[in-house]
């Protein structure tokens, strides 16, 4: 289980659950799985910290541009 990554209900999310929506990027000639923007947005909404709230508009904009 990853610490501090909640789902919509605030329950911890396992790596396997995050991997379902993960995106793959290539960095330094390696494929790396990263959490989807939607999963990151959900975790920041749940955390409800000032720094997370400040990041949300940009993250939502990036997500919407992908659609």
Buried (B, 14 or more C-beta within 10 A) or exposed (E): EEEEBBBEEEEEBEEEBBEEEBEEEEEEEEEEEEBBBEBBBBBBBBBEEEEBEEBEEEBBEEBEEEE
